[in-house]
Structures are given as C-alpha cells and as structure tokens.
Amino acid sequence: MSGTSMDGIDAALIKSDGQTVTETGATLSYSYTPEQRALLEAVMGEGKDVRGVEAQMTRWHHDVVIALLGKANLVPDDIELIGFHGQTTFHDPSRRITIQIGDGDLLAKLSGIPVVNDFRKADVAAGGEGAPFAPLYHQALAGDLAKSLVVLNIGGVSNITYLGPDGTVLACDTGPGNGLIDDWVQQHFGKSMDEGGKIAAKGEVNEKALGIMLDNCFFDLAPPKSLDRYDFNLDAVQKLCPEDGAATLTAFTAAVNAKIVSFLPQEPERWVVTGGGRHNPVLMEALRSALGVTVDPVESLGWDGDALEAQAFAFLAKRSQLKLPLSLPTTTKVPEPCLGGVLHAA
C-alpha cells in the first residue's frame, strides 16, 4: 500500500478466507527518499504520462515484497496472492475517473506470485465514489466488537468506517488528514511532516482561518462521499506564521471529523484511529476535544495501525479472487454491492 500521504510503502502478511481474518503476520514499512517522492509528485493529476514512474514504483513494491518475505522466512511459493493497491494519482468520481498507478502484471512476473490490483476502477465506473475501500476489512477485524464504533484513518485524507451494533457499516472520506499539514511543514520547514505535532504545539489556532476552511459545501454532503488529496488547499492560512498555520491545520483535521457525526445512524461510543495521524499527540488531543468521546489508537483493540491499510488490500485481493464484493452502497455509494480487482497470473 502506498497511500495519499506518499510517504512510503507498507506491506503486511495475513491469512484470510476473504470473510474472516485468521492470522496477521509480519509487516514492513519502507520510507520513500525525497527523490522517489518527487517522482510521484510529478505525475499527480490528470493527463500525466505515468509509464516510466509506474514501472519504477512497481519495482519499489517488488523490493518491499522480497524484503517482507525474507523477514518472515518465507518464499514466493508460500504466498497465494499479493494485493497491490498502487499509488492514487487522480480521483474524480463525479466524472467516473480514478487512477491508481502500479503495473500488476510486472509485479506478478517479478515476484512469481499472482497479483490483484486495480481495486477501485469498477466501483467508480458503476457510479461509486471509489473510496474508502478498507471498511469491509475493518468489519472483519472488529467481529463482535462493534458497538457503535468508528475507525478513523488519518492518512493524506481522513476517512471513517462506522460500525453499528446492528451490523451497519457506513463509510466516507471526511476531509483532509495529514496532507495539508505535511504540505505546510514542507513549505516552511523543509520537513515531510510535523513529527509528534511539535510545530503545531508551539502555535495558536486562528479561528477565522479555521472558519473559512470549514465553510465548504463538502461538509454538508451526506456519506458516502470521497475526496482527492488536492481538493483542499492552504490559501486560508497563508498569512499566518508557520507555527499558527500548523496549529490551525491540525485543528481543521480534527474538526472535519466532528462534522460527520450528525450524519451517522447514532453517535459513536468510541473512535479508534489508524494511519500516521495517530502518532501525532496534538492531533489526537484535538480529536478528543472536537468529538467529546473516547479516542484511542487502534492498538487499543490489538490492531496494528501501521499495517492496517496494507492488510486491507491483501484481504480485498482474496475477496476479488472469490468474486465477493469489495464495496457496498453504504461505503462508496455504488448502486449495488460491487466486485472489483484485476488478477495477474505469476
């Protein structure tokens, strides 16, 4: 999995029948170099020639696959499938377009393992939002745990899975996640992220700028709904000092998640957070303040927040192989439960 934060590749091993998860195994994270990230940033957007970068990125994923197998003392023949999400470079479901680069056929040939990729295209082609795509994995992991629980993933974009006590699963993107904060910190400090929220902790939230950012029609839309990484920008905070800008953007990421509560079937008793955002204590405290309920990292449930997205696409690869739905009307607004994924033979 290479997510909207574009900070690297996460890989994980699971055992699953596509309905339940019987075991989670070794995990591995590889951080992109500045040069690798720059290559990906250069092909973000519509109409870009991605072929050269796509081949390079696929080879990076192959290197991670081999490293993970080595870590787990496994060989390619031990693995049934690779779920290969790729890198989203453009997402506009209103025009039925979503682009995830990554050459599944090349990865299958390099690794000697069958690969499933291109998970989102069928959903978007059928009229769905094409995101988020991890909710069915969250549901499988939660099992009988779900008592009005929200799983919040904070990557470049924030998205939620609501799991109700009656078996309801509802999902959507809620707004920016780490993406705007990362862009701001890169612009002012030359760093890829506000590590530990240290920069935001030195600033003060500018309520006027926060109000401007929250005055967006996206927040009035009922779920399911989705975003592109670049649907929001930094215009409202450009005149702020760097620390106040970081503090305001952090408060914004928390506030967009509070905005979604009124659309849920019932007010959640608990939120658990996965993705890079859970490592930011300033953001986590802002979430607790904005939501007014218990907010913990997913590790409080025994889950691995650094591996959850990678695990999800392994799970979805198995579902794709078995011709089981990857998305539902309540998760992506697709008209009916939707199959997806493309299988590439080894």
N, C-alpha and C positions, 0 to 999 in steps of 0.2 A: 504494500500500500504506500503510495506517495500522495500525500494529501494536499489540501488547499493552502497549507502553510508553506509548502515547498521547502521544508527544512531537511528532508531526507527520506529514507525508505525504512519501513517497519516490516518485519517478516515474522511469522509465527506458525507453529505446528498445532493442529488439532486432530482429534479423532471424532468423527461425526457420521451419522446416517442421514444427514440433511433435515432431521426433525429435532434431534436432541444432540447435546454435546457430551460425549462420554469421558473425554480427557483433553486437557490443554497441555501442550508440551513446550519445548524450547522456544525462545524468542530472540530476536536480534534487531538492533536499530543501527542504521548507517546514516551518518550526517553528511549532507551534501557539502562539498567545498564551495567557496564563493564562485569559482569558475563554473561549476556544474549548475549552481542555482541561476547564474547569469544566462547560461544557455537555455534553461527552461523559461526564464522570464522573457527571453527574446521571442518565444513562439506563443506567448499568451495572447489571446484574442482571436477574432475571426479572420479567416482568409490567409493564415500564415503557412508557409512551406515548412512542414514539420518533419519531413522524411529523414533528414540527417540526424536531427536531435532525437527523433523517435528511436532510431536504431541504437544510438549511444545510450539512451536511457534504458532501453531493454537490456543491453549488456550490463549496465549497472545492477539491474534487478537480478540478472543471472548470477553475478558475483555474490550478491547477498544470499540467493538460494543456496549456492555451493557452501558459503560460509556457515549458514544455518545448519545444513546437513552435517557439516564437519563438527559443529558444536554439539549436535545431538547424536553423534556417532552413527549416522545413517548414510545410506547410499541412495541414488535416484530410484532404484527398483523398489525401495521401501515405501515410496510415495505414490499414491494413487492419482492425485490431481494437484495442480497449482491454480489457485485463484489469483489472477493478475489484474488489479484494478487499473493500473496505469496512472497517468497524470492528466487531470482535467485542465484543458487549456481554454475552453469556451463553453458557456452554458446559457442557453436562452430557450427554455421550454415553450415560451409563448410562440416561437416560430418553429417549434419541434426540432431544435438543434441542440445536441450536446456532443462534445468532442473530448474523448479521453485517449491521449496518445499512448502507444505501447504495442509492440508487434508480438502478438500472441504466438504466431507461427514460428517466429525466430526464437522466442524463449523456449518453446517446446523442442525445437531442433537442438538448441544449445544445451539444454538441461537433460534431454532424454525423458522428460516427464510430460504427460498430457497437460495442456493449459486451457483454462476457461478465462476469457476476457470479454470486453465489450458488454458489460453488465447493464448499462443504463439506456442504451440506444432503443431497445424495443419498448421500454416504458415511455420514453419521450415520443417515439413515433406513434404510440397508441393514444397520446394526449395526456400522459402523466407528467409530473414535474421532474422525474428522473433523480430525485433526491428527497430526503436522505434514504440510504439503502441498507443501513445496519439494523433497523428496528426488529426484523424477524430474528436476527441473532440475539439481540437484547432480550426478546421474549423467550427464546430457547434457553438462554442462560438463567433468566430470572425464575423460570418454572413456577413453583407455587409461592415464590417470594412476593409477587406483585400485589401490593395493597395500596393502590393509588400512588405509584412510584413514577418519577420522571428520571430518565437517563439523559443527561445533558452532555453533548460532545462539543468541546470548545477547541476547534482547530482554527484554520483561517476564517471559516464561517462557523457560527453556532447553530446546532440543531438539536432537537429533542426527540425522544421516544417516550410517550405517555403510556404506561401500562396500568390498566384499571383492574379492580378486584373481580370484575365480571368477565375478564378475558379481553377487554377492549385494548387494541393497540392503535395509537394515533401518533403521527409524526409530522415534522416540518422543520425547515430552516427557520430560525427566529431572528437572525440578523448577523452583523459582524461578530467575529470571535477575536482571535489574536491578530487577524490580518492587518487591521488599521493600526493597532498598537505597534506591530512589527515594522510597518512602513514608516511610522513616525520616528521610532527609535533608530531605524536605519538612516533616515534623513538627517537627524540631528546629532546622533552619537556614533554613526557608523557601525552599529551593532545589529545583529539579526533579531534580537528580542530583548524585552525588558526582563532580564533574568531575576526571578524572585520578586518582581514588582518593585524593585529598589528605586527606580526612577520615578514611578508614579507615587510612591510613598513620600517623596520629597515635594510633591506638588499639591495644589488645591484644585478641586473640581470647579470649573467655570459653568455655573448653572445656565447662563444664557446660551453658550455654545452647545451645552448638552440638550437644551430645549430645541434648538434649531435642528440638531441631528435626529431627535425623536419625532419631529414633525415631518413624518414621511408616510405616504399612503401605504407602504408595505406593511406597516404595523397594524393597519385597520383590516387587513385581509385575514379571513379565517383559514386555518390549516385544512388540508395540506398546502404548502407553498414552498418555493425554493429560491435561492439567490445564486448569482455568480460572485466569485471572490471580489470582483471590482465594481459591484453595483453601488457601493458607498465610497465616499472619498474623504479627504482631510480638510476640505475647504473651511468648515466651521471653526477649526482650531488653529488655522494657520497663523493668526496674530498672537497666539498665546506663547508664553515662554515654554521651553521644552518640557520642563517638569509638570507644569499645569496641563499641557497638552496630553501628556501620558496619563495623568490622573483623570482627566475628562474622558479620554477614550476608554479607559478601564471602567469608569462608571457607566459609560454608554453600553459596553458589552454586558454588564450586569443588568442594566435597565431594560434592554431589549428582551431579555428572558422573562422579566416580570410582566412585560406587556402581553405575553402569550397566555398567562394563567386564566384570564377571563374567557378564553376560547375552549378550555379543557372541560370534559364532562363533569369533573368535580375537582376541587382544589387539592393538589397533591399533598400527601402527608410528608413526603421526603423527596429530596433531589439528590442524585449521585452524579458526580462529574468525571468524565473521561476526557482524553485528549490533553494537549500540552497546557491548556489553561488551568488545569487543576494544580499545576506546580507553582502557580502564582498566588501567594497568600493574600496579597492586596486584592486581587480579583475575587478570590474565594470569599473574603470578608465582605466585599461589595455585594456579592450574590446573596449572602446570608441576610444582609441589611435590606436589599431590594425585595427579596422573596418572603422574608419573615418566617421561614421554616428551616428544618434541619437540612443542611447542605454539606455533604461529605464527598471525598474522593471515592471512586468505585471500588477501591481496595477495601473499603469498609464492608463490602459484600463478598470479598475474596476474589474479585476480578482484577485483571492486570490492565490498567488504563493505558499503558504504553503500547500494548499489543492488541487491544480490543478491535480496532478497525481492520488490522491485518487478519485477525482471526475471523472476523465477519465475512471477509471475501473468500476465505477458504470454505467457510460454511455455505456461502452462496454458490460457490463452484459446485459443491456436491448437490445442492438443490437444482442447479441448472442441469447437471448430468441426469438427474432423476425426473426432469420435467415437472418440478414443483415451482409454484410461484415465488418470485423474488420480491415483488411489491404488491401492495393492496390499494384499493380505493382510499382507505384511511391513512395510508402512509405517503403516497405520492399523487393522489387524486386521479390515478389511472382508472378508466371506466370499469374494469373488472380485474380480478387477480391476474397478474401478468408474468409470463415466463420471460426468460432472457438469458444472455450469455452466449458466447460462441466457443465451441470446443475445437481445439487444435491438437491433432494426434502427435505423439512423440516421434 
